[in-house]
């Protein structure tokens, strides 16, 4: 069963200039192999979701685990600067929270009926 953790909050503003609190979510540890060096590194996917909470309530939720996972979704290309190295990358994906990801069995067997 996949879980994500609320690891922080962000104060944001919508297109109408209204302030809101976003919850920052992170999934579990993943090992990824570098395309340039071939070496593995540890990482975790992060994303944020909007909320209706005030700042105090949102802060009280930090550490809460919720069912779901963070998934990679295609999007319009955009420039991204790696904070640690200053390297600029062109990315064509974003990360999104999915509260009820289907398992492989559900995808493969979901439409089958057994007698």
Secondary structure as GFF3:
##gff-version 3
##sequence-region A 1 115
A	DSSP	beta_strand	3	13	.	.	.	ID=ss1
A	DSSP	beta_strand	19	26	.	.	.	ID=ss2
A	DSSP	beta_strand	30	33	.	.	.	ID=ss3
A	DSSP	beta_strand	40	43	.	.	.	ID=ss4
A	DSSP	beta_strand	46	50	.	.	.	ID=ss5
A	DSSP	alpha_helix	55	60	.	.	.	ID=ss6
A	DSSP	beta_strand	65	67	.	.	.	ID=ss7
A	DSSP	beta_strand	69	81	.	.	.	ID=ss8
A	DSSP	beta_strand	88	98	.	.	.	ID=ss9
A	DSSP	alpha_helix	104	109	.	.	.	ID=ss10
###
